[in-house]
């Protein structure tokens, strides 16, 4: 697949110079055998004019009923 015109995004402007933007995301899915969860934090910083530096730290969990939990 190719991202071509018209390419749309909900955040088309980079972060302002020397300003941070922090996002925290949490999602949970419950099912009969347990639950799955995902947690992520993202930090964007206006490091250069019209450019942002971005770091994302995702983490996923699987918590089955009666079994050992897993994460990754």
Backbone atoms as SQL, in Angstrom:
CREATE TABLE atoms (id INTEGER PRIMARY KEY, chain TEXT, resi INTEGER, resn TEXT, atom TEXT, x REAL, y REAL, z REAL);
INSERT INTO atoms VALUES
  (1, 'A', 1, 'UNK', 'N', 0.836, -1.175, 0.000),
  (2, 'A', 1, 'UNK', 'CA', 0.000, 0.000, 0.000),
  (3, 'A', 1, 'UNK', 'C', 0.881, 1.237, 0.000),
  (4, 'A', 2, 'UNK', 'N', 0.390, 2.281, -0.603),
  (5, 'A', 2, 'UNK', 'CA', 1.118, 3.535, -0.686),
  (6, 'A', 2, 'UNK', 'C', 0.273, 4.651, -0.089),
  (7, 'A', 3, 'UNK', 'N', 0.883, 5.507, 0.714),
  (8, 'A', 3, 'UNK', 'CA', 0.191, 6.677, 1.252),
  (9, 'A', 3, 'UNK', 'C', 0.314, 7.810, 0.253),
  (10, 'A', 4, 'UNK', 'N', -0.739, 8.029, -0.480),
  (11, 'A', 4, 'UNK', 'CA', -0.687, 9.057, -1.511),
  (12, 'A', 4, 'UNK', 'C', -1.732, 10.117, -1.285),
  (13, 'A', 5, 'UNK', 'N', -1.856, 10.983, -2.233),
  (14, 'A', 5, 'UNK', 'CA', -2.801, 12.085, -2.161),
  (15, 'A', 5, 'UNK', 'C', -4.223, 11.555, -2.305),
  (16, 'A', 6, 'UNK', 'N', -5.215, 12.019, -1.575),
  (17, 'A', 6, 'UNK', 'CA', -5.065, 12.953, -0.457),
  (18, 'A', 6, 'UNK', 'C', -4.742, 12.197, 0.833),
  (19, 'A', 7, 'UNK', 'N', -3.619, 12.494, 1.441),
  (20, 'A', 7, 'UNK', 'CA', -3.216, 11.886, 2.700),
  (21, 'A', 7, 'UNK', 'C', -3.750, 12.745, 3.834),
  (22, 'A', 8, 'UNK', 'N', -4.575, 12.167, 4.709),
  (23, 'A', 8, 'UNK', 'CA', -5.201, 12.911, 5.800),
  (24, 'A', 8, 'UNK', 'C', -4.676, 12.408, 7.137),
  (25, 'A', 9, 'UNK', 'N', -4.513, 13.297, 8.072),
  (26, 'A', 9, 'UNK', 'CA', -4.096, 12.942, 9.416),
  (27, 'A', 9, 'UNK', 'C', -4.822, 13.841, 10.409),
  (28, 'A', 10, 'UNK', 'N', -4.952, 13.389, 11.642),
  (29, 'A', 10, 'UNK', 'CA', -5.622, 14.204, 12.651),
  (30, 'A', 10, 'UNK', 'C', -4.657, 15.176, 13.322),
  (31, 'A', 11, 'UNK', 'N', -3.372, 15.113, 13.006),
  (32, 'A', 11, 'UNK', 'CA', -2.372, 15.963, 13.640),
  (33, 'A', 11, 'UNK', 'C', -1.369, 16.430, 12.587),
  (34, 'A', 12, 'UNK', 'N', -1.803, 17.306, 11.644),
  (35, 'A', 12, 'UNK', 'CA', -0.954, 17.643, 10.508),
  (36, 'A', 12, 'UNK', 'C', 0.200, 18.594, 10.810),
  (37, 'A', 13, 'UNK', 'N', 0.183, 19.295, 11.935),
  (38, 'A', 13, 'UNK', 'CA', 1.225, 20.260, 12.256),
  (39, 'A', 13, 'UNK', 'C', 2.221, 19.672, 13.243),
  (40, 'A', 14, 'UNK', 'N', 3.520, 19.896, 13.047),
  (41, 'A', 14, 'UNK', 'CA', 4.490, 19.441, 14.052),
  (42, 'A', 14, 'UNK', 'C', 4.344, 20.250, 15.341),
  (43, 'A', 15, 'UNK', 'N', 4.839, 19.711, 16.430),
  (44, 'A', 15, 'UNK', 'CA', 4.811, 20.401, 17.715),
  (45, 'A', 15, 'UNK', 'C', 5.635, 21.682, 17.605),
  (46, 'A', 16, 'UNK', 'N', 5.182, 22.748, 18.278),
  (47, 'A', 16, 'UNK', 'CA', 5.908, 24.020, 18.256),
  (48, 'A', 16, 'UNK', 'C', 7.330, 23.848, 18.800),
  (49, 'A', 17, 'UNK', 'N', 8.225, 24.664, 18.305),
  (50, 'A', 17, 'UNK', 'CA', 9.625, 24.616, 18.707),
  (51, 'A', 17, 'UNK', 'C', 9.768, 24.714, 20.225),
  (52, 'A', 18, 'UNK', 'N', 10.544, 23.790, 20.812),
  (53, 'A', 18, 'UNK', 'CA', 10.822, 23.708, 22.250),
  (54, 'A', 18, 'UNK', 'C', 9.557, 23.512, 23.105),
  (55, 'A', 19, 'UNK', 'N', 8.548, 22.873, 22.568),
  (56, 'A', 19, 'UNK', 'CA', 7.337, 22.536, 23.319),
  (57, 'A', 19, 'UNK', 'C', 7.119, 21.024, 23.269),
  (58, 'A', 20, 'UNK', 'N', 6.685, 20.428, 24.386),
  (59, 'A', 20, 'UNK', 'CA', 6.401, 18.984, 24.397),
  (60, 'A', 20, 'UNK', 'C', 4.915, 18.713, 24.158),
  (61, 'A', 21, 'UNK', 'N', 4.638, 17.501, 23.725),
  (62, 'A', 21, 'UNK', 'CA', 3.264, 16.988, 23.643),
  (63, 'A', 21, 'UNK', 'C', 3.323, 15.571, 24.189),
  (64, 'A', 22, 'UNK', 'N', 2.508, 15.280, 25.194),
  (65, 'A', 22, 'UNK', 'CA', 2.523, 13.970, 25.846),
  (66, 'A', 22, 'UNK', 'C', 1.157, 13.321, 25.680),
  (67, 'A', 23, 'UNK', 'N', 1.137, 12.081, 25.208),
  (68, 'A', 23, 'UNK', 'CA', -0.096, 11.312, 25.046),
  (69, 'A', 23, 'UNK', 'C', 0.028, 10.001, 25.807),
  (70, 'A', 24, 'UNK', 'N', -1.028, 9.635, 26.520),
  (71, 'A', 24, 'UNK', 'CA', -1.090, 8.366, 27.236),
  (72, 'A', 24, 'UNK', 'C', -2.316, 7.619, 26.724),
  (73, 'A', 25, 'UNK', 'N', -2.129, 6.365, 26.328),
  (74, 'A', 25, 'UNK', 'CA', -3.198, 5.565, 25.732),
  (75, 'A', 25, 'UNK', 'C', -3.353, 4.274, 26.520),
  (76, 'A', 26, 'UNK', 'N', -4.597, 3.906, 26.818),
  (77, 'A', 26, 'UNK', 'CA', -4.883, 2.639, 27.495),
  (78, 'A', 26, 'UNK', 'C', -6.078, 1.995, 26.805),
  (79, 'A', 27, 'UNK', 'N', -5.975, 0.691, 26.552),
  (80, 'A', 27, 'UNK', 'CA', -7.056, -0.052, 25.914),
  (81, 'A', 27, 'UNK', 'C', -7.169, -1.400, 26.582),
  (82, 'A', 28, 'UNK', 'N', -8.404, -1.855, 26.806),
  (83, 'A', 28, 'UNK', 'CA', -8.618, -3.157, 27.433),
  (84, 'A', 28, 'UNK', 'C', -9.698, -3.915, 26.664),
  (85, 'A', 29, 'UNK', 'N', -9.465, -5.205, 26.467),
  (86, 'A', 29, 'UNK', 'CA', -10.445, -6.090, 25.854),
  (87, 'A', 29, 'UNK', 'C', -10.717, -7.229, 26.828),
  (88, 'A', 30, 'UNK', 'N', -11.981, -7.380, 27.202),
  (89, 'A', 30, 'UNK', 'CA', -12.366, -8.458, 28.102),
  (90, 'A', 30, 'UNK', 'C', -13.004, -9.573, 27.271),
  (91, 'A', 31, 'UNK', 'N', -12.661, -10.812, 27.612),
  (92, 'A', 31, 'UNK', 'CA', -13.257, -11.951, 26.932),
  (93, 'A', 31, 'UNK', 'C', -13.476, -13.053, 27.952),
  (94, 'A', 32, 'UNK', 'N', -14.157, -14.102, 27.564),
  (95, 'A', 32, 'UNK', 'CA', -14.543, -15.168, 28.493),
  (96, 'A', 32, 'UNK', 'C', -13.350, -15.778, 29.224),
  (97, 'A', 33, 'UNK', 'N', -12.223, -15.910, 28.554),
  (98, 'A', 33, 'UNK', 'CA', -11.056, -16.548, 29.155),
  (99, 'A', 33, 'UNK', 'C', -10.095, -15.595, 29.850),
  (100, 'A', 34, 'UNK', 'N', -10.430, -14.326, 29.985),
  (101, 'A', 34, 'UNK', 'CA', -9.541, -13.371, 30.640),
  (102, 'A', 34, 'UNK', 'C', -9.662, -11.992, 30.034),
  (103, 'A', 35, 'UNK', 'N', -8.531, -11.319, 29.888),
  (104, 'A', 35, 'UNK', 'CA', -8.536, -9.992, 29.282),
  (105, 'A', 35, 'UNK', 'C', -7.170, -9.682, 28.679),
  (106, 'A', 36, 'UNK', 'N', -7.175, -8.793, 27.715),
  (107, 'A', 36, 'UNK', 'CA', -5.948, -8.290, 27.105),
  (108, 'A', 36, 'UNK', 'C', -5.912, -6.785, 27.280),
  (109, 'A', 37, 'UNK', 'N', -4.730, -6.239, 27.511),
  (110, 'A', 37, 'UNK', 'CA', -4.593, -4.810, 27.741),
  (111, 'A', 37, 'UNK', 'C', -3.406, -4.271, 26.958),
  (112, 'A', 38, 'UNK', 'N', -3.494, -3.025, 26.592),
  (113, 'A', 38, 'UNK', 'CA', -2.372, -2.350, 25.938),
  (114, 'A', 38, 'UNK', 'C', -2.243, -0.960, 26.551),
  (115, 'A', 39, 'UNK', 'N', -1.018, -0.579, 26.844),
  (116, 'A', 39, 'UNK', 'CA', -0.722, 0.728, 27.414),
  (117, 'A', 39, 'UNK', 'C', 0.423, 1.334, 26.619),
  (118, 'A', 40, 'UNK', 'N', 0.316, 2.593, 26.300),
  (119, 'A', 40, 'UNK', 'CA', 1.370, 3.247, 25.551),
  (120, 'A', 40, 'UNK', 'C', 1.485, 4.695, 26.008),
  (121, 'A', 41, 'UNK', 'N', 2.684, 5.189, 26.050),
  (122, 'A', 41, 'UNK', 'CA', 2.901, 6.611, 26.279),
  (123, 'A', 41, 'UNK', 'C', 3.781, 7.126, 25.138),
  (124, 'A', 42, 'UNK', 'N', 3.474, 8.334, 24.697),
  (125, 'A', 42, 'UNK', 'CA', 4.203, 8.941, 23.590),
  (126, 'A', 42, 'UNK', 'C', 4.595, 10.365, 23.975),
  (127, 'A', 43, 'UNK', 'N', 5.800, 10.743, 23.631),
  (128, 'A', 43, 'UNK', 'CA', 6.266, 12.100, 23.867),
  (129, 'A', 43, 'UNK', 'C', 6.792, 12.645, 22.544),
  (130, 'A', 44, 'UNK', 'N', 6.266, 13.800, 22.143),
  (131, 'A', 44, 'UNK', 'CA', 6.765, 14.512, 20.966),
  (132, 'A', 44, 'UNK', 'C', 7.321, 15.844, 21.446),
  (133, 'A', 45, 'UNK', 'N', 8.406, 16.269, 20.829),
  (134, 'A', 45, 'UNK', 'CA', 9.052, 17.513, 21.238),
  (135, 'A', 45, 'UNK', 'C', 9.507, 18.266, 19.994),
  (136, 'A', 46, 'UNK', 'N', 9.239, 19.551, 19.958),
  (137, 'A', 46, 'UNK', 'CA', 9.678, 20.392, 18.843),
  (138, 'A', 46, 'UNK', 'C', 11.164, 20.657, 18.959),
  (139, 'A', 47, 'UNK', 'N', 11.984, 19.774, 18.390),
  (140, 'A', 47, 'UNK', 'CA', 13.440, 19.853, 18.562),
  (141, 'A', 47, 'UNK', 'C', 14.109, 20.800, 17.569),
  (142, 'A', 48, 'UNK', 'N', 13.513, 21.000, 16.399),
  (143, 'A', 48, 'UNK', 'CA', 14.026, 21.900, 15.370),
  (144, 'A', 48, 'UNK', 'C', 12.811, 22.551, 14.719),
  (145, 'A', 49, 'UNK', 'N', 12.971, 23.737, 14.176),
  (146, 'A', 49, 'UNK', 'CA', 11.860, 24.424, 13.522),
  (147, 'A', 49, 'UNK', 'C', 11.185, 23.514, 12.489),
  (148, 'A', 50, 'UNK', 'N', 9.857, 23.361, 12.594),
  (149, 'A', 50, 'UNK', 'CA', 9.051, 22.538, 11.685),
  (150, 'A', 50, 'UNK', 'C', 9.411, 21.053, 11.727),
  (151, 'A', 51, 'UNK', 'N', 10.051, 20.606, 12.818),
  (152, 'A', 51, 'UNK', 'CA', 10.421, 19.199, 12.987),
  (153, 'A', 51, 'UNK', 'C', 10.172, 18.796, 14.425),
  (154, 'A', 52, 'UNK', 'N', 9.682, 17.579, 14.623),
  (155, 'A', 52, 'UNK', 'CA', 9.496, 17.101, 15.991),
  (156, 'A', 52, 'UNK', 'C', 10.207, 15.774, 16.185),
  (157, 'A', 53, 'UNK', 'N', 10.714, 15.580, 17.409),
  (158, 'A', 53, 'UNK', 'CA', 11.308, 14.311, 17.813),
  (159, 'A', 53, 'UNK', 'C', 10.216, 13.547, 18.556),
  (160, 'A', 54, 'UNK', 'N', 10.149, 12.233, 18.358),
  (161, 'A', 54, 'UNK', 'CA', 9.027, 11.449, 18.874),
  (162, 'A', 54, 'UNK', 'C', 9.554, 10.147, 19.486),
  (163, 'A', 55, 'UNK', 'N', 9.071, 9.834, 20.700),
  (164, 'A', 55, 'UNK', 'CA', 9.416, 8.575, 21.364),
  (165, 'A', 55, 'UNK', 'C', 8.111, 7.916, 21.811),
  (166, 'A', 56, 'UNK', 'N', 7.935, 6.637, 21.506),
  (167, 'A', 56, 'UNK', 'CA', 6.747, 5.874, 21.917),
  (168, 'A', 56, 'UNK', 'C', 7.200, 4.658, 22.717),
  (169, 'A', 57, 'UNK', 'N', 6.508, 4.385, 23.828),
  (170, 'A', 57, 'UNK', 'CA', 6.835, 3.254, 24.696),
  (171, 'A', 57, 'UNK', 'C', 5.589, 2.379, 24.873),
  (172, 'A', 58, 'UNK', 'N', 5.349, 1.418, 23.970),
  (173, 'A', 58, 'UNK', 'CA', 4.168, 0.550, 24.077),
  (174, 'A', 58, 'UNK', 'C', 4.422, -0.651, 24.991),
  (175, 'A', 59, 'UNK', 'N', 3.357, -1.163, 25.580),
  (176, 'A', 59, 'UNK', 'CA', 3.417, -2.354, 26.431),
  (177, 'A', 59, 'UNK', 'C', 2.075, -3.075, 26.307),
  (178, 'A', 60, 'UNK', 'N', 2.090, -4.381, 26.093),
  (179, 'A', 60, 'UNK', 'CA', 0.861, -5.172, 25.986),
  (180, 'A', 60, 'UNK', 'C', 0.857, -6.257, 27.054),
  (181, 'A', 61, 'UNK', 'N', -0.332, -6.590, 27.552),
  (182, 'A', 61, 'UNK', 'CA', -0.500, -7.596, 28.597),
  (183, 'A', 61, 'UNK', 'C', -1.574, -8.590, 28.179),
  (184, 'A', 62, 'UNK', 'N', -1.379, -9.846, 28.537),
  (185, 'A', 62, 'UNK', 'CA', -2.393, -10.881, 28.348),
  (186, 'A', 62, 'UNK', 'C', -2.623, -11.522, 29.708),
  (187, 'A', 63, 'UNK', 'N', -3.857, -11.470, 30.191),
  (188, 'A', 63, 'UNK', 'CA', -4.165, -11.994, 31.522),
  (189, 'A', 63, 'UNK', 'C', -5.266, -13.052, 31.438),
  (190, 'A', 64, 'UNK', 'N', -4.906, -14.295, 31.094),
  (191, 'A', 64, 'UNK', 'CA', -5.897, -15.363, 31.015),
  (192, 'A', 64, 'UNK', 'C', -6.304, -15.821, 32.425),
  (193, 'A', 65, 'UNK', 'N', -7.563, -16.221, 32.560),
  (194, 'A', 65, 'UNK', 'CA', -8.066, -16.714, 33.840),
  (195, 'A', 65, 'UNK', 'C', -7.398, -18.054, 34.156),
  (196, 'A', 66, 'UNK', 'N', -6.838, -18.199, 35.347),
  (197, 'A', 66, 'UNK', 'CA', -6.246, -19.459, 35.781),
  (198, 'A', 66, 'UNK', 'C', -4.908, -19.796, 35.149),
  (199, 'A', 67, 'UNK', 'N', -4.260, -18.829, 34.507),
  (200, 'A', 67, 'UNK', 'CA', -2.966, -19.100, 33.863),
  (201, 'A', 67, 'UNK', 'C', -2.014, -17.937, 34.143),
  (202, 'A', 68, 'UNK', 'N', -0.766, -18.111, 33.778),
  (203, 'A', 68, 'UNK', 'CA', 0.238, -17.090, 33.975),
  (204, 'A', 68, 'UNK', 'C', 0.034, -15.937, 33.004),
  (205, 'A', 69, 'UNK', 'N', 0.142, -14.738, 33.517),
  (206, 'A', 69, 'UNK', 'CA', 0.017, -13.536, 32.664),
  (207, 'A', 69, 'UNK', 'C', 1.258, -13.378, 31.810),
  (208, 'A', 70, 'UNK', 'N', 1.075, -12.754, 30.663),
  (209, 'A', 70, 'UNK', 'CA', 2.197, -12.472, 29.772),
  (210, 'A', 70, 'UNK', 'C', 2.209, -11.011, 29.393),
  (211, 'A', 71, 'UNK', 'N', 3.370, -10.516, 29.020),
  (212, 'A', 71, 'UNK', 'CA', 3.471, -9.135, 28.576),
  (213, 'A', 71, 'UNK', 'C', 4.577, -8.994, 27.550),
  (214, 'A', 72, 'UNK', 'N', 4.529, -7.921, 26.820),
  (215, 'A', 72, 'UNK', 'CA', 5.554, -7.697, 25.828),
  (216, 'A', 72, 'UNK', 'C', 5.386, -6.390, 25.130);
